[in-house]
């Protein structure tokens, strides 16, 4: 519902491009798990576009270190 609302607002404002984000996989392999997501997005006239990844720039190294450690401990 949120994606639909955002796309509707973009159309109202004349925006011609909308990024769903989030595809990964081996797209020439029909058995790859990411293939279904790609095909869904292509139904909206989507295409694969590779962009640089993201990175984290900690403002406080101490807080980042504590937070990172907590996430690692809680994950296991």
N, CA, C and O atoms as CSV, one atom per row, in Angstrom:
chain,resi,resn,atom,element,x,y,z
A,1,UNK,N,N,0.820,-1.191,0.000
A,1,UNK,CA,C,0.000,0.000,0.000
A,1,UNK,C,C,0.867,1.260,0.000
A,1,UNK,O,O,0.538,2.253,-0.648
A,2,UNK,N,N,1.986,1.201,0.742
A,2,UNK,CA,C,2.868,2.364,0.804
A,2,UNK,C,C,3.510,2.629,-0.558
A,2,UNK,O,O,3.573,3.773,-1.007
A,3,UNK,N,N,3.988,1.561,-1.215
A,3,UNK,CA,C,4.603,1.728,-2.538
A,3,UNK,C,C,3.591,2.335,-3.509
A,3,UNK,O,O,3.922,3.242,-4.273
A,4,UNK,N,N,2.369,1.835,-3.476
A,4,UNK,CA,C,1.335,2.347,-4.377
A,4,UNK,C,C,1.086,3.830,-4.141
A,4,UNK,O,O,0.974,4.603,-5.092
A,5,UNK,N,N,1.001,4.221,-2.895
A,5,UNK,CA,C,0.779,5.633,-2.561
A,5,UNK,C,C,1.935,6.498,-3.057
A,5,UNK,O,O,1.718,7.572,-3.617
A,6,UNK,N,N,3.156,6.028,-2.849
A,6,UNK,CA,C,4.317,6.802,-3.287
A,6,UNK,C,C,4.359,6.921,-4.807
A,6,UNK,O,O,4.656,7.989,-5.341
A,7,UNK,N,N,4.062,5.820,-5.506
A,7,UNK,CA,C,4.044,5.874,-6.968
A,7,UNK,C,C,2.954,6.827,-7.456
A,7,UNK,O,O,3.172,7.579,-8.406
A,8,UNK,N,N,1.788,6.804,-6.817
A,8,UNK,CA,C,0.696,7.708,-7.199
A,8,UNK,C,C,1.105,9.166,-7.020
A,8,UNK,O,O,0.826,10.005,-7.876
A,9,UNK,N,N,1.761,9.459,-5.916
A,9,UNK,CA,C,2.204,10.837,-5.667
A,9,UNK,C,C,3.257,11.270,-6.688
A,9,UNK,O,O,3.265,12.413,-7.144
A,10,UNK,N,N,4.134,10.344,-7.033
A,10,UNK,CA,C,5.148,10.665,-8.047
A,10,UNK,C,C,4.486,10.981,-9.383
A,10,UNK,O,O,4.853,11.950,-10.048
A,11,UNK,N,N,3.514,10.166,-9.772
A,11,UNK,CA,C,2.807,10.406,-11.036
A,11,UNK,C,C,2.097,11.753,-11.032
A,11,UNK,O,O,2.113,12.469,-12.033
A,12,UNK,N,N,1.475,12.100,-9.907
A,12,UNK,CA,C,0.793,13.393,-9.791
A,12,UNK,C,C,1.751,14.558,-9.996
A,12,UNK,O,O,1.361,15.612,-10.499
A,13,UNK,N,N,2.998,14.364,-9.606
A,13,UNK,CA,C,3.994,15.436,-9.688
A,13,UNK,C,C,4.834,15.362,-10.966
A,13,UNK,O,O,5.762,16.150,-11.147
A,14,UNK,N,N,4.512,14.425,-11.839
A,14,UNK,CA,C,5.231,14.323,-13.108
A,14,UNK,C,C,6.567,13.604,-13.023
A,14,UNK,O,O,7.367,13.671,-13.956
A,15,UNK,N,N,6.815,12.919,-11.920
A,15,UNK,CA,C,8.058,12.159,-11.778
A,15,UNK,C,C,7.976,10.938,-12.690
A,15,UNK,O,O,6.989,10.203,-12.663
A,16,UNK,N,N,9.000,10.729,-13.484
A,16,UNK,CA,C,8.969,9.642,-14.466
A,16,UNK,C,C,9.814,8.443,-14.055
A,16,UNK,O,O,9.903,7.464,-14.796
A,17,UNK,N,N,10.428,8.510,-12.893
A,17,UNK,CA,C,11.313,7.422,-12.462
A,17,UNK,C,C,11.028,7.103,-10.995
A,17,UNK,O,O,10.899,8.010,-10.173
A,18,UNK,N,N,10.931,5.809,-10.670
A,18,UNK,CA,C,10.679,5.378,-9.292
A,18,UNK,C,C,11.558,4.166,-9.018
A,18,UNK,O,O,11.582,3.225,-9.811
A,19,UNK,N,N,12.274,4.181,-7.909
A,19,UNK,CA,C,13.212,3.109,-7.591
A,19,UNK,C,C,12.631,2.210,-6.512
A,19,UNK,O,O,12.393,2.654,-5.389
A,20,UNK,N,N,12.404,0.946,-6.851
A,20,UNK,CA,C,11.935,-0.035,-5.873
A,20,UNK,C,C,13.076,-0.536,-4.982
A,20,UNK,O,O,12.834,-1.072,-3.900
A,21,UNK,N,N,14.299,-0.361,-5.433
A,21,UNK,CA,C,15.484,-0.875,-4.737
A,21,UNK,C,C,15.451,-2.394,-4.611
A,21,UNK,O,O,14.446,-3.044,-4.899
A,22,UNK,N,N,16.575,-2.932,-4.174
A,22,UNK,CA,C,16.628,-4.282,-3.651
A,22,UNK,C,C,16.544,-5.468,-4.570
A,22,UNK,O,O,15.723,-6.351,-4.326
A,23,UNK,N,N,17.347,-5.545,-5.618
A,23,UNK,CA,C,17.441,-6.796,-6.360
A,23,UNK,C,C,18.868,-7.292,-6.249
A,23,UNK,O,O,19.814,-6.504,-6.216
A,24,UNK,N,N,19.012,-8.584,-6.194
A,24,UNK,CA,C,20.340,-9.191,-6.202
A,24,UNK,C,C,20.186,-10.608,-6.704
A,24,UNK,O,O,19.117,-11.209,-6.591
A,25,UNK,N,N,21.247,-11.129,-7.252
A,25,UNK,CA,C,21.199,-12.498,-7.727
A,25,UNK,C,C,21.867,-12.661,-9.072
A,25,UNK,O,O,22.490,-11.741,-9.602
A,26,UNK,N,N,21.720,-13.854,-9.608
A,26,UNK,CA,C,22.243,-14.191,-10.925
A,26,UNK,C,C,21.038,-14.196,-11.854
A,26,UNK,O,O,20.282,-15.167,-11.887
A,27,UNK,N,N,20.859,-13.137,-12.595
A,27,UNK,CA,C,19.609,-12.929,-13.314
A,27,UNK,C,C,19.465,-13.765,-14.573
A,27,UNK,O,O,18.364,-13.877,-15.110
A,28,UNK,N,N,20.554,-14.356,-15.059
A,28,UNK,CA,C,20.413,-15.216,-16.231
A,28,UNK,C,C,20.105,-16.658,-15.836
A,28,UNK,O,O,19.996,-17.526,-16.702
A,29,UNK,N,N,19.964,-16.920,-14.537
A,29,UNK,CA,C,19.609,-18.250,-14.036
A,29,UNK,C,C,18.138,-18.241,-13.615
A,29,UNK,O,O,17.792,-17.612,-12.615
A,30,UNK,N,N,17.260,-18.935,-14.368
A,30,UNK,CA,C,15.832,-18.911,-14.030
A,30,UNK,C,C,15.511,-19.540,-12.677
A,30,UNK,O,O,14.419,-19.326,-12.150
A,31,UNK,N,N,16.432,-20.309,-12.105
A,31,UNK,CA,C,16.210,-20.954,-10.808
A,31,UNK,C,C,16.682,-20.100,-9.634
A,31,UNK,O,O,16.435,-20.458,-8.482
A,32,UNK,N,N,17.353,-18.986,-9.897
A,32,UNK,CA,C,17.871,-18.135,-8.827
A,32,UNK,C,C,16.720,-17.507,-8.046
A,32,UNK,O,O,15.719,-17.095,-8.631
A,33,UNK,N,N,16.866,-17.436,-6.723
A,33,UNK,CA,C,15.820,-16.879,-5.860
A,33,UNK,C,C,15.464,-15.438,-6.210
A,33,UNK,O,O,14.309,-15.037,-6.064
A,34,UNK,N,N,16.431,-14.658,-6.665
A,34,UNK,CA,C,16.181,-13.256,-6.984
A,34,UNK,C,C,15.458,-13.049,-8.298
A,34,UNK,O,O,15.029,-11.936,-8.603
A,35,UNK,N,N,15.318,-14.096,-9.072
A,35,UNK,CA,C,14.705,-13.984,-10.403
A,35,UNK,C,C,13.240,-13.517,-10.332
A,35,UNK,O,O,12.820,-12.687,-11.138
A,36,UNK,N,N,12.473,-14.037,-9.388
A,36,UNK,CA,C,11.068,-13.651,-9.268
A,36,UNK,C,C,10.899,-12.181,-8.940
A,36,UNK,O,O,9.992,-11.526,-9.452
A,37,UNK,N,N,11.773,-11.660,-8.083
A,37,UNK,CA,C,11.716,-10.238,-7.724
A,37,UNK,C,C,12.019,-9.395,-8.960
A,37,UNK,O,O,11.351,-8.394,-9.222
A,38,UNK,N,N,13.031,-9.813,-9.711
A,38,UNK,CA,C,13.380,-9.090,-10.934
A,38,UNK,C,C,12.212,-9.089,-11.917
A,38,UNK,O,O,11.876,-8.047,-12.480
A,39,UNK,N,N,11.598,-10.239,-12.124
A,39,UNK,CA,C,10.485,-10.330,-13.075
A,39,UNK,C,C,9.295,-9.478,-12.623
A,39,UNK,O,O,8.623,-8.860,-13.449
A,40,UNK,N,N,9.036,-9.445,-11.311
A,40,UNK,CA,C,7.965,-8.591,-10.783
A,40,UNK,C,C,8.235,-7.131,-11.129
A,40,UNK,O,O,7.351,-6.424,-11.612
A,41,UNK,N,N,9.456,-6.693,-10.879
A,41,UNK,CA,C,9.801,-5.294,-11.110
A,41,UNK,C,C,9.837,-4.966,-12.599
A,41,UNK,O,O,9.539,-3.838,-12.994
A,42,UNK,N,N,10.199,-5.944,-13.424
A,42,UNK,CA,C,10.178,-5.713,-14.863
A,42,UNK,C,C,8.747,-5.526,-15.364
A,42,UNK,O,O,8.530,-4.921,-16.413
A,43,UNK,N,N,7.774,-6.043,-14.618
A,43,UNK,CA,C,6.373,-5.829,-14.958
A,43,UNK,C,C,5.970,-4.360,-14.871
A,43,UNK,O,O,4.947,-3.959,-15.425
A,44,UNK,N,N,6.773,-3.563,-14.177
A,44,UNK,CA,C,6.559,-2.118,-14.093
A,44,UNK,C,C,7.492,-1.386,-15.056
A,44,UNK,O,O,7.775,-0.200,-14.883
A,45,UNK,N,N,7.964,-2.106,-16.068
A,45,UNK,CA,C,8.913,-1.577,-17.047
A,45,UNK,C,C,10.271,-1.308,-16.396
A,45,UNK,O,O,11.006,-0.417,-16.821
A,46,UNK,N,N,10.593,-2.085,-15.361
A,46,UNK,CA,C,11.854,-1.917,-14.650
A,46,UNK,C,C,13.023,-2.524,-15.395
A,46,UNK,O,O,12.845,-3.327,-16.311
A,47,UNK,N,N,14.206,-2.137,-14.998
A,47,UNK,CA,C,15.431,-2.659,-15.596
A,47,UNK,C,C,16.521,-2.672,-14.528
A,47,UNK,O,O,16.424,-1.983,-13.513
A,48,UNK,N,N,17.553,-3.461,-14.774
A,48,UNK,CA,C,18.670,-3.570,-13.835
A,48,UNK,C,C,19.613,-2.396,-14.065
A,48,UNK,O,O,20.025,-2.118,-15.191
A,49,UNK,N,N,19.939,-1.722,-12.984
A,49,UNK,CA,C,20.886,-0.619,-13.031
A,49,UNK,C,C,21.825,-0.783,-11.843
A,49,UNK,O,O,21.393,-0.730,-10.691
A,50,UNK,N,N,23.103,-0.982,-12.122
A,50,UNK,CA,C,24.074,-1.145,-11.038
A,50,UNK,C,C,24.567,0.220,-10.584
A,50,UNK,O,O,24.993,1.046,-11.390
A,51,UNK,N,N,24.500,0.437,-9.280
A,51,UNK,CA,C,24.949,1.682,-8.676
A,51,UNK,C,C,25.956,1.362,-7.577
A,51,UNK,O,O,25.998,0.231,-7.094
A,52,UNK,N,N,26.767,2.335,-7.176
A,52,UNK,CA,C,27.693,2.079,-6.073
A,52,UNK,C,C,26.933,1.676,-4.819
A,52,UNK,O,O,25.797,2.102,-4.606
A,53,UNK,N,N,27.558,0.862,-4.000
A,53,UNK,CA,C,26.933,0.412,-2.757
A,53,UNK,C,C,26.889,1.508,-1.711
A,53,UNK,O,O,27.210,2.666,-1.978
A,54,UNK,N,N,26.486,1.116,-0.524
A,54,UNK,CA,C,26.399,2.073,0.571
A,54,UNK,C,C,27.556,1.848,1.537
A,54,UNK,O,O,28.213,0.807,1.495
A,55,UNK,N,N,27.797,2.795,2.380
A,55,UNK,CA,C,28.823,2.648,3.396
A,55,UNK,C,C,28.364,3.345,4.665
A,55,UNK,O,O,27.447,4.166,4.648
A,56,UNK,N,N,29.014,3.004,5.757
A,56,UNK,CA,C,28.686,3.598,7.051
A,56,UNK,C,C,29.825,4.507,7.480
A,56,UNK,O,O,30.986,4.099,7.471
A,57,UNK,N,N,29.502,5.718,7.849
A,57,UNK,CA,C,30.482,6.664,8.362
A,57,UNK,C,C,30.070,7.021,9.785
A,57,UNK,O,O,29.225,7.892,9.989
A,58,UNK,N,N,30.673,6.342,10.781
A,58,UNK,CA,C,30.278,6.583,12.174
A,58,UNK,C,C,30.613,8.003,12.624
A,58,UNK,O,O,31.703,8.510,12.358
A,59,UNK,N,N,29.669,8.632,13.303
A,59,UNK,CA,C,29.905,9.947,13.888
A,59,UNK,C,C,30.710,9.776,15.172
A,59,UNK,O,O,31.612,10.563,15.458
A,60,UNK,N,N,30.377,8.744,15.939
A,60,UNK,CA,C,31.092,8.436,17.175
A,60,UNK,C,C,31.595,6.999,17.082
A,60,UNK,O,O,30.798,6.060,17.067
A,61,UNK,N,N,32.903,6.826,17.019
A,61,UNK,CA,C,33.467,5.479,16.888
A,61,UNK,C,C,33.094,4.597,18.079
A,61,UNK,O,O,32.844,3.404,17.909
A,62,UNK,N,N,33.054,5.169,19.273
A,62,UNK,CA,C,32.707,4.399,20.464
A,62,UNK,C,C,31.258,3.911,20.385
A,62,UNK,O,O,30.991,2.726,20.582
A,63,UNK,N,N,30.336,4.807,20.101
A,63,UNK,CA,C,28.920,4.409,19.995
A,63,UNK,C,C,28.706,3.399,18.876
A,63,UNK,O,O,27.946,2.443,19.029
A,64,UNK,N,N,29.376,3.613,17.757
A,64,UNK,CA,C,29.241,2.685,16.636
A,64,UNK,C,C,29.760,1.306,17.036
A,64,UNK,O,O,29.133,0.291,16.734
A,65,UNK,N,N,30.901,1.273,17.711
A,65,UNK,CA,C,31.483,0.001,18.140
A,65,UNK,C,C,30.572,-0.750,19.098
A,65,UNK,O,O,30.384,-1.959,18.962
A,66,UNK,N,N,30.008,-0.042,20.061
A,66,UNK,CA,C,29.087,-0.662,21.022
A,66,UNK,C,C,27.837,-1.162,20.299
A,66,UNK,O,O,27.383,-2.280,20.545
A,67,UNK,N,N,27.288,-0.351,19.422
A,67,UNK,CA,C,26.093,-0.733,18.667
A,67,UNK,C,C,26.367,-1.940,17.771
A,67,UNK,O,O,25.559,-2.866,17.708
A,68,UNK,N,N,27.490,-1.928,17.090
A,68,UNK,CA,C,27.857,-3.037,16.205
A,68,UNK,C,C,28.020,-4.327,17.002
A,68,UNK,O,O,27.545,-5.381,16.579
A,69,UNK,N,N,28.684,-4.252,18.143
A,69,UNK,CA,C,28.870,-5.429,18.993
A,69,UNK,C,C,27.522,-5.947,19.494
A,69,UNK,O,O,27.283,-7.154,19.490
A,70,UNK,N,N,26.649,-5.053,19.922
A,70,UNK,CA,C,25.323,-5.460,20.404
A,70,UNK,C,C,24.536,-6.171,19.305
A,70,UNK,O,O,23.897,-7.191,19.564
A,71,UNK,N,N,24.576,-5.645,18.089
A,71,UNK,CA,C,23.872,-6.294,16.977
A,71,UNK,C,C,24.430,-7.686,16.705
A,71,UNK,O,O,23.675,-8.624,16.450
A,72,UNK,N,N,25.745,-7.819,16.759
A,72,UNK,CA,C,26.367,-9.132,16.525
A,72,UNK,C,C,25.973,-10.125,17.610
A,72,UNK,O,O,25.680,-11.284,17.316
A,73,UNK,N,N,25.964,-9.677,18.865
A,73,UNK,CA,C,25.615,-10.569,19.973
A,73,UNK,C,C,24.142,-10.971,19.930
A,73,UNK,O,O,23.804,-12.120,20.213
A,74,UNK,N,N,23.274,-10.042,19.581
A,74,UNK,CA,C,21.842,-10.329,19.541
A,74,UNK,C,C,21.451,-11.190,18.340
A,74,UNK,O,O,20.413,-11.850,18.356
A,75,UNK,N,N,22.271,-11.179,17.319
A,75,UNK,CA,C,21.983,-11.962,16.125
A,75,UNK,C,C,22.187,-13.452,16.370
A,75,UNK,O,O,21.559,-14.285,15.716
A,76,UNK,N,N,23.057,-13.785,17.306
A,76,UNK,CA,C,23.385,-15.209,17.542
A,76,UNK,C,C,22.780,-15.726,18.794
A,76,UNK,O,O,22.962,-16.896,19.129
